[in-house]
Amino acid sequence: ARTHRYTHFRTESEKIFKTNDFFTAIYSLEREFKILKIGENKYLNTSVLKDRGYDFKKFKSFITEVEKNIKDNEYFTIISLLNDGFEHELLEDGFELVTVDRLISISSVIKSVNISFPTLYYKGAKKSLNDFLLDLLLEYGSVNVEDFTDDINDKYGLNLDEENVRYRLQQEGAFYSKELNKMYIYKKDYLDEVYGKWT
């Protein structure tokens, strides 16, 4: 309620800034466009933009266009979205990527998969990072873990660790060959390639 006195504020490391109540309050203010995230722990009081006559309709328009641009059951990040050629006038207004990334979280049809920047999003029911990795592995069938991790990081601008990717996929029941450093979605493919054709 006192944010109108300041142009920006930081969330520090004290316990109060880690509580669910605090995050709920922050999210509520973001949904009303009263604050914008402008850094990892930094927020802008948008009254300074209002005083300068900034058109807040651009924020809603940006979110709507992202929703239209993304297909159902599709994963994306702000990085992959821009690399795929997405354009909107808001992107010409000088906001940092972390700001436009965070705006997407306001959507009611797009869900965040992770919370670090860049945020991995999914258009559909709530998904976890394990779900994301398993869904991608389903597309590949089998893949070298290093190549798989590199492909994901390149496409989505993420910074996933190869060992963590392997661990998460094994948690979900995928098969792993240490010798080949390869993941398999199907047991038959794993047995055929690692131990020779089974008849």
C-alpha positions in Angstrom: 0.0 0.0 0.0 3.0 2.3 0.5 4.7 1.6 -2.8 3.3 4.8 -4.4 6.0 6.8 -2.6 8.8 5.0 -4.4 9.7 4.6 -8.0 11.1 1.1 -7.3 11.8 -1.3 -4.5 13.7 -4.5 -3.9 12.8 -7.7 -2.2 15.6 -8.5 0.2 16.6 -11.8 1.9 14.6 -11.4 5.1 12.1 -14.2 5.8 9.1 -11.9 5.2 10.1 -11.7 1.5 10.0 -15.5 1.2 6.5 -16.1 2.6 3.4 -17.1 0.6 1.5 -14.1 1.7 4.2 -11.8 0.3 4.3 -13.6 -3.0 0.5 -13.5 -3.2 0.5 -9.7 -2.6 3.2 -9.2 -5.2 1.3 -11.3 -7.8 -1.9 -9.4 -7.1 -0.1 -6.0 -7.6 1.4 -7.4 -10.9 -2.0 -8.6 -12.1 -3.3 -5.0 -11.6 -0.2 -3.6 -13.3 0.6 -1.6 -10.2 4.2 -2.9 -10.2 6.4 -4.5 -12.9 9.3 -6.8 -12.2 12.5 -5.2 -13.6 15.2 -7.4 -12.1 15.7 -10.6 -10.2 14.5 -9.0 -6.9 13.5 -5.5 -8.1 10.1 -4.0 -9.0 9.0 -0.8 -10.6 6.1 1.2 -9.2 4.1 1.8 -12.4 2.7 5.1 -11.1 5.8 6.6 -12.6 4.8 5.3 -16.0 1.2 6.5 -15.5 2.5 10.0 -14.7 4.3 10.0 -18.1 1.1 8.9 -19.9 2.2 5.4 -20.7 -0.6 3.3 -22.3 -1.2 0.4 -19.9 -3.4 -1.3 -22.5 -0.2 -2.5 -24.2 0.4 -4.9 -21.2 -2.9 -6.6 -21.7 -2.5 -6.6 -25.5 0.9 -8.2 -25.2 -0.4 -11.0 -23.0 -3.4 -11.6 -25.3 -1.1 -11.8 -28.4 1.2 -14.3 -26.6 -1.9 -16.4 -25.8 -3.0 -16.3 -29.4 0.5 -17.1 -30.7 1.0 -20.2 -28.6 -0.7 -23.5 -29.5 -2.5 -25.6 -26.9 -0.1 -28.0 -25.1 3.0 -26.1 -26.2 6.0 -25.2 -24.1 7.9 -21.9 -24.6 10.0 -19.2 -23.0 10.3 -15.5 -23.9 13.6 -16.5 -25.6 12.0 -19.2 -27.8 9.0 -16.9 -28.5 11.2 -14.1 -29.8 13.4 -16.5 -31.7 10.3 -17.8 -33.5 9.6 -14.3 -34.7 7.0 -13.0 -32.2 6.5 -9.3 -32.4 4.5 -6.8 -30.4 4.7 -3.0 -29.9 5.5 -3.5 -26.2 8.8 -5.0 -27.1 9.8 -1.7 -28.7 9.3 0.3 -25.5 12.6 -0.6 -23.9 11.5 -3.0 -21.2 13.9 -5.6 -20.1 13.2 -9.2 -21.1 12.7 -10.1 -17.4 9.8 -7.7 -17.4 8.0 -9.0 -20.5 8.7 -12.5 -19.4 7.0 -11.9 -16.1 4.0 -10.3 -17.7 3.2 -13.6 -19.3 2.7 -15.1 -15.9 -0.5 -13.0 -15.5 -2.2 -15.1 -18.2 -5.0 -17.4 -17.1 -4.4 -19.9 -19.8 -0.6 -20.1 -19.7 1.0 -21.8 -16.7 4.6 -21.4 -15.5 6.7 -24.6 -15.3 9.6 -23.1 -13.4 10.1 -19.7 -11.6 13.6 -18.7 -12.7 14.4 -16.5 -15.6 13.7 -17.2 -18.4 10.4 -18.8 -17.2 9.4 -21.9 -19.0 5.7 -21.7 -19.8 3.1 -24.2 -20.9 -0.3 -23.5 -22.5 -2.6 -26.0 -20.8 -2.8 -27.7 -17.4 -0.1 -27.2 -14.9 3.1 -29.1 -15.7 6.4 -29.7 -13.8 9.9 -29.6 -15.1 9.9 -33.4 -15.1 6.8 -33.4 -17.3 8.5 -31.1 -19.7 11.6 -33.3 -20.0 9.5 -36.4 -20.4 7.3 -34.8 -23.0 10.4 -33.8 -25.0 12.0 -37.3 -24.6 8.7 -38.8 -26.0 9.4 -36.7 -29.2 12.9 -38.0 -29.5 12.3 -41.6 -28.4 16.0 -42.0 -27.5 18.7 -39.3 -27.3 22.2 -38.6 -26.0 21.7 -36.7 -22.7 24.4 -34.1 -23.5 22.8 -33.4 -26.9 19.3 -33.4 -25.4 20.3 -30.9 -22.7 22.2 -28.7 -25.2 19.2 -28.6 -27.6 16.8 -27.6 -24.8 19.1 -24.9 -23.5 19.7 -23.5 -27.0 16.0 -23.5 -27.9 14.5 -22.2 -24.7 17.4 -20.1 -23.3 17.5 -22.3 -20.2 20.5 -23.4 -18.2 19.7 -27.0 -17.4 22.4 -29.3 -16.0 23.0 -32.6 -17.9 23.2 -34.6 -14.7 19.9 -33.1 -13.4 18.2 -33.7 -16.7 19.2 -37.4 -16.5 18.2 -37.7 -12.9 14.7 -36.2 -13.5 14.0 -38.4 -16.5 15.1 -41.5 -14.5 12.6 -40.4 -11.8 9.9 -40.5 -14.4 10.8 -44.1 -15.5 13.0 -43.4 -18.5 15.9 -45.8 -19.2 19.5 -44.8 -19.2 22.7 -46.3 -20.7 25.7 -45.0 -18.8 28.0 -46.4 -21.6 26.2 -44.4 -24.3 25.1 -41.6 -22.1 21.7 -42.0 -23.7 18.1 -41.9 -22.5 15.3 -44.1 -23.8 11.6 -43.7 -23.4 10.9 -47.3 -24.3 12.4 -50.3 -22.6 12.5 -52.3 -25.9 14.6 -49.6 -27.6 16.9 -49.5 -24.6 17.4 -53.3 -24.5 17.8 -53.5 -28.3 20.5 -50.9 -28.5 22.4 -51.7 -25.3 22.2 -55.5 -25.3 21.6 -56.2 -28.9 18.3 -57.2 -30.7 16.0 -59.2 -28.5 13.8 -61.7 -30.3 
